C-alpha cells in the first residue's frame, strides 16, 4: 500500500478573540462592571502527520515547515467606535503569534503578546483624543453660551449632531446597525430619560457659572452614586464612605469661594450628577438582557431617544426667545460664520468625546478609566481657566484640589471592591 506524508509546522498558534462588549451598564459607569475584559482563547496545535500502511496517523518531525498563509478580515465595521471611524488596534494578533513575537501570561493564565511600546502609544493616543475633544467641547460650548444663552436649544443640537453621526455610520455600514426591538427600546427609555436630565442640567450650569466651577461640582458624582446605590441595597466598605468626605468638603469650599457663584449653576451641576447616577443605576438593572449591543451603538440609540425627549421641552421652555436671541448673538459677534462654527464645533466634539470615552473603557481596566477620568476633569478645569481667564481664589483652588483628590480616592476604593468581588466569583 502506498504511503503519503502530510507535513505541517510544529508550532502552536494562539487565536485570541477579544470581546469588548461589556455589560451594558459598564459603558456608563466603569465601577458597575464586574470584569474589565472577557476573552475567549482557542488553542490549536498544528502537528505533522504521516499516513502509514496501517491506515493510521503518526506524529513525525517535519524537515521543512511549509509557508503559512494568514488572512485577516479587516471589515470596516470592526473599526468603528473609534474617533472618525479609524482603529488604533493592530490588524491581527494571529500574525504576531505565528511569527514568534514575545508573549506573556495574563493574570487569568492567558497567553498575550507583550508589544508594550505599541500598547503604550495606543493608550496615549486614546487618552489624548479623549482629553483634547473634551477640552474643545467645553471651550466652544461656553463660547456659544456666552453670546447665545439658550442651553436647551444648544443641548438639543448637540444630541442632534450625535444622532446624525450615528445614522451616517449605520447607513454606510461603518458601524453595524443594532437590532431594534420593542423590548430593547423599552429598556432604554429610562436610561435615555436620565441621560437627558443629566445633559441639559450640565448645559444650564455651564450657561450660568464658569466651566471650572461646574466640573468641580460634577466631581461630587460619586457621593450621589454611593448614597443612591446604598438605598437600593448595595453595600460599600468603610474606605469608600471615607473617600466621599473630602469630595463633599472640597466641593463645599469651592462653592463658598467661587467668584462666579450662581445658585442656578450650582443646582444645575448637582441635578446633572443625579441624572447621570440614576442613568448608571437604571442601566445596570434594565439592560442586562442586551449585552450584545456594543457601547457606541448603545450610546447612539440613547442620543436619539434623548433628542426626542429634550427638543419638545426646549421649544416649550425657551422657543419663543430663539429668534431674538439669534439676532442679538449675531450682532454681538459680528460674523455669523463664527457663531455657526462655535455651535457646530460644540455639537461635533460633544459626541466625539463621548465616543472616545467608550473606546478608552474598551481598551483599559475600570480602575485605569476612573483615574483617567479624574485626571481629565483636572485638565479641563485648568484649560478652561487659562482660556477664559476666570479669577480663582486660593481657597477655591484648594477646595477644587481636595474634591478631585477625593474622587481619585473613591475610584481606588471602588475598584478594589470590584476586584475582590471578581475573585470571589471565580
C-alpha positions in Angstrom: 0.0 0.0 0.0 1.3 3.4 -0.9 2.0 5.8 1.9 2.0 9.6 1.8 3.1 12.3 4.1 1.2 15.5 5.1 3.7 17.8 6.9 2.6 20.8 8.8 4.7 23.1 11.0 5.1 22.1 14.6 4.1 25.4 16.1 1.4 26.3 18.4 -0.7 29.3 17.3 -3.0 31.0 19.7 -6.0 32.7 18.3 -7.2 35.3 20.8 -10.5 36.9 20.3 -11.1 40.0 22.5 -14.6 40.7 23.4 -15.0 44.4 24.2 -18.7 44.1 24.7 -19.2 45.0 28.2 -22.3 44.6 30.2 -24.5 47.5 29.1 -24.2 49.3 32.4 -20.4 49.3 32.5 -20.3 51.6 29.5 -21.8 54.3 31.6 -20.1 53.7 34.9 -16.8 51.7 35.0 -17.5 50.9 38.7 -20.6 49.0 37.7 -18.7 46.5 35.5 -17.7 43.2 37.0 -14.8 42.5 34.7 -12.5 44.5 32.6 -12.2 42.3 29.6 -13.7 38.9 28.6 -11.6 36.8 26.3 -12.2 33.5 24.6 -8.9 31.8 23.7 -8.9 28.9 21.2 -5.6 27.0 21.2 -4.8 24.9 18.1 -1.7 22.8 17.8 -0.7 22.0 14.3 1.1 18.6 14.3 2.9 17.0 11.5 1.0 13.9 10.3 2.0 10.9 8.3 -0.3 8.3 7.0 1.2 4.8 7.4 0.4 1.4 6.0 -1.9 0.6 8.9 -4.2 3.4 7.8 -3.4 5.4 10.9 -1.7 8.7 11.6 1.6 9.0 13.3 3.3 12.1 14.6 6.7 12.8 13.0 9.1 15.7 13.0 8.9 17.8 9.8 12.1 18.5 8.0 10.9 21.7 6.4 7.8 23.8 7.5 5.5 24.9 4.8 4.6 28.5 4.4 1.7 29.8 6.4 -0.9 32.0 4.9 -2.9 34.1 7.3 -5.9 36.1 6.2 -7.1 39.0 8.3 -10.7 40.1 7.8 -10.4 43.8 8.4 -14.0 44.7 7.7 -14.8 48.3 8.4 -17.5 47.5 10.9 -14.7 46.2 13.2 -13.0 49.6 13.4 -16.0 51.9 14.2 -16.4 53.2 17.6 -13.2 55.0 17.2 -12.8 58.7 16.5 -13.7 59.3 12.9 -14.0 55.6 12.3 -10.3 54.6 12.3 -9.0 51.9 14.5 -5.9 52.2 16.6 -5.7 48.5 17.2 -3.2 46.1 15.4 -4.8 44.4 12.5 -4.2 40.9 13.6 -2.9 39.3 16.7 -2.6 36.0 14.8 0.2 37.3 12.7 2.3 38.3 15.7 1.6 34.9 17.4 2.6 33.0 14.3 5.7 35.0 13.8 7.0 34.1 17.3 6.6 37.5 18.8 7.3 37.7 22.5 4.3 36.8 24.6 3.4 36.9 28.3 0.8 35.3 30.6 -2.1 37.4 31.9 -3.4 37.0 35.4 -6.0 34.6 34.2 -3.3 32.3 32.7 -4.0 33.5 29.1 -1.2 34.0 26.6 -1.0 37.5 25.4 1.7 39.3 23.4 3.8 41.9 25.0 4.0 44.7 22.5 4.3 47.2 25.3 5.6 50.1 23.2 2.7 49.8 20.8 0.2 49.4 23.6 1.6 52.5 25.4 1.4 54.5 22.2 -2.1 53.3 21.5 -3.3 54.3 25.0 -1.6 57.7 24.7 -3.4 58.4 21.5 -6.7 57.2 23.0 -6.3 59.4 26.1 -5.0 62.3 24.0 -8.1 62.3 21.8 -10.4 61.8 24.8 -8.9 64.8 26.7 -8.5 67.0 23.6 -12.1 66.5 22.4 -13.4 67.2 25.9 -11.5 70.4 26.2 -12.6 71.6 22.8 -16.2 70.8 23.6 -16.1 72.7 26.9 -14.4 75.8 25.4 -16.7 76.2 22.4 -19.8 75.2 24.3 -19.1 78.0 26.8 -18.2 80.5 24.0 -21.6 79.8 22.3 -23.5 80.1 25.6 -21.8 83.4 26.4 -23.4 85.1 23.3 -26.4 82.8 22.9 -27.6 81.9 26.5 -30.1 79.2 25.5 -28.8 75.9 26.9 -31.9 74.0 26.0 -31.5 74.6 22.3 -27.8 74.1 22.3 -28.1 70.8 24.3 -30.7 69.6 21.7 -28.4 70.5 18.8 -25.6 68.5 20.4 -27.8 65.4 20.6 -28.9 66.1 17.1 -25.4 66.1 15.7 -24.7 62.8 17.5 -27.8 61.3 16.1 -26.9 62.3 12.5 -23.4 61.0 13.0 -24.7 57.6 14.1 -27.2 57.4 11.1 -24.2 58.2 8.9 -22.2 55.3 10.3 -25.1 52.9 10.1 -26.1 53.9 6.6 -22.6 53.4 5.1 -22.1 50.2 7.2 -19.2 51.8 9.0 -20.8 50.6 12.2 -23.1 47.5 12.4 -26.6 48.7 13.0 -28.1 47.4 16.2 -31.2 45.2 16.1 -34.0 47.4 17.2 -36.7 45.6 19.1 -39.6 46.7 21.3 -38.1 45.3 24.5 -34.8 47.0 23.7 -36.4 50.4 23.2 -38.5 50.0 26.4 -35.3 49.1 28.3 -33.6 52.2 27.0 -36.4 54.7 27.8 -35.4 55.0 31.4 -31.6 55.5 30.8 -32.3 57.9 28.0 -34.6 60.0 30.2 -31.9 60.2 32.9 -29.2 60.9 30.3 -31.4 63.8 29.0 -31.7 65.2 32.6 -28.0 65.0 33.2 -27.1 66.6 29.9 -29.5 69.5 30.0 -28.7 70.2 33.6 -25.0 70.4 32.9 -25.6 72.8 30.0 -27.7 75.0 32.2 -24.9 75.1 34.7 -22.4 75.9 32.0 -24.5 78.9 30.9 -24.7 80.3 34.5 -21.2 79.8 36.0 -17.6 79.2 35.0 -16.9 75.9 33.3 -14.3 75.1 36.0 -16.9 75.5 38.8 -19.3 73.2 37.1 -16.7 70.5 36.8 -15.7 70.8 40.4 -19.3 70.3 41.4 -19.7 67.4 39.0 -16.7 65.7 40.6 -19.1 65.0 43.5 -21.0 62.5 41.4 -19.5 59.5 43.4 -21.3 60.9 46.5 -24.7 60.5 44.8 -23.7 57.1 43.4 -22.8 55.7 46.8 -25.9 57.2 48.5 -28.5 56.1 45.9 -26.9 52.6 45.5 -27.0 52.1 49.2 -30.7 52.9 49.3 -31.2 50.2 46.7 -29.4 47.6 48.7 -25.7 47.8 47.7 -23.1 47.8 50.4 -19.8 49.6 50.4 -16.7 49.2 52.6 -15.6 51.9 55.0 -12.9 53.1 52.7 -15.5 54.1 50.1 -17.5 56.1 52.6 -14.4 57.8 53.9 -13.4 58.7 50.3 -16.5 60.8 49.8 -15.8 63.0 52.8 -13.0 65.0 51.0 -15.3 65.3 48.0 -18.0 66.9 50.0 -15.6 69.2 51.9 -13.8 70.2 48.7 -16.9 71.0 46.7 -18.3 73.0 49.6 -15.2 75.0 50.0 -15.0 75.6 46.2 -18.7 76.7 46.1 -18.3 79.1 49.0 -15.3 80.8 47.5 -16.4 80.7 43.8 -16.2 84.2 42.2 -18.9 83.4 39.6 -21.2 81.6 42.1 -24.8 81.3 41.0 -27.5 79.1 42.5 -28.8 78.0 39.1 -25.4 77.0 38.1 -24.9 75.1 41.4 -28.2 73.3 41.2 -27.7 72.5 37.5 -24.4 70.7 38.2 -25.9 68.8 41.2 -29.0 67.8 39.2 -26.7 66.7 36.4 -24.9 64.4 38.9 -28.3 62.9 40.0 -29.3 62.3 36.4 -26.2 60.5 35.4 -26.0 58.4 38.5 -29.7 57.3 38.0 -28.8 56.6 34.4 -26.0 54.3 35.5 -28.1 52.5 38.1 -31.1 52.1 35.9 -28.9 50.8 33.0 -27.5 48.2 35.3 -31.0 46.9 36.1 -32.7 47.2 32.8 -30.1 46.4 30.2 -28.8 43.1 31.4 -30.5 41.2 28.6 -28.8 43.3 25.9 -25.2 42.8 26.5 -24.6 42.0 22.8 -25.1 45.7 21.9 -21.7 47.4 21.8 -21.0 50.7 23.6 -21.1 53.0 20.6 -24.4 51.7 19.3 -25.9 51.9 22.8 -24.9 55.5 23.2 -26.1 56.3 19.7 -29.6 55.0 20.3 -29.7 56.8 23.7 -28.7 60.0 22.0 -31.6 59.7 19.5 -34.1 58.9 22.3 -32.7 61.8 24.4 -33.2 64.2 21.5 -36.9 63.1 21.2 -37.2 63.8 24.9 -35.4 67.1 25.0 -36.4 69.1 21.9 -40.1 69.4 22.5 -39.4 70.6 26.1 -36.8 73.0 24.8 -39.4 74.6 22.4 -41.8 75.0 25.3 -39.2 76.4 27.7 -37.3 78.9 25.6 -38.5 78.5 22.0 -40.2 82.0 21.9 -36.8 83.6 22.6 -34.7 81.9 20.0 -35.2 84.3 17.1 -34.5 87.4 19.1 -31.5 85.7 20.8 -30.1 84.7 17.5 -30.1 88.2 16.1 -28.6 89.5 19.3 -25.9 86.9 19.1 -25.0 87.8 15.5 -25.0 91.5 16.4 -22.7 90.8 19.3 -20.2 88.6 17.5 -20.4 90.5 14.2 -19.6 87.5 12.0 -22.4 84.9 11.6 -19.9 82.2 10.4 -18.0 82.4 13.6 -21.2 81.8 15.6 -22.1 78.8 13.4 -18.6 77.4 13.8 -18.8 77.6 17.6 -22.2 75.9 17.7 -21.3 73.1 15.3 -17.9 72.5 16.9 -19.6 72.1 20.3 -22.0 69.6 18.9 -19.4 67.6 17.0 -17.0 67.4 19.8 -19.7 66.6 22.4 -20.4 63.4 20.5 -16.7 62.6 19.7 -15.5 62.9 23.3 -18.3 60.6 24.5 -17.3 58.2 21.7 -13.7 58.3 22.7 -14.6 57.6 26.3 -16.2 54.4 25.3 -13.1 53.5 23.3 -11.0 54.2 26.3 -13.2 52.0 28.5 -12.9 49.2 26.0 -9.1 49.4 25.9 -8.3 49.7 29.7 -9.5 48.4 33.0 -12.2 50.2 35.0 -9.6 51.4 37.5 -7.4 53.0 34.8 -10.5 54.5 33.3 -11.6 56.0 36.6 -8.1 57.5 37.2 -8.1 58.8 33.7 -11.5 60.3 34.1 -10.4 62.1 37.2 -7.3 63.5 35.6 -9.4 64.5 32.6 -11.5 66.7 34.9 -8.3 68.3 36.2 -7.1 69.0 32.7 -10.5 70.5 31.6 -10.6 72.7 34.7 -7.1 74.1 34.2 -7.6 74.5 30.4 -10.8 76.5 30.8 -9.3 78.7 33.5 -6.5 79.6 31.2 -8.7 80.2 28.1 -11.4 82.2 29.8 -9.1 83.8 32.5 -11.5 83.2 35.3 -10.4 84.6 38.6 -9.5 81.9 41.1 -9.1 82.5 44.8 -6.6 80.4 46.7 -9.3 78.8 48.9 -11.3 78.0 45.7 -8.3 76.3 44.2 -7.7 74.4 47.4 -11.3 73.2 47.5 -11.2 72.1 43.9 -8.0 70.1 44.5 -9.5 68.4 47.6 -12.6 67.5 45.7 -10.7 66.0 42.8 -8.4 64.1 45.2 -11.4 62.6 46.9 -12.7 61.5 43.6 -9.4 59.7 43.0 -9.6 58.0 46.3 -13.1 56.9 45.6 -12.1 55.4 42.3 -9.3 53.5 44.0 -11.6 52.2 46.8 -14.4 51.1 44.5 -12.1 49.4 42.0 -10.6 47.3 44.8 -14.1 46.3 45.9 -14.8 45.2 42.3 -11.6 43.2 42.2 -12.4 41.3 45.4 -15.9 40.6 44.1 -14.5 39.2 40.8 -12.1 37.0 42.8 -14.9 35.7 44.9 -17.0 34.8 41.8 -14.0 33.0 40.3 
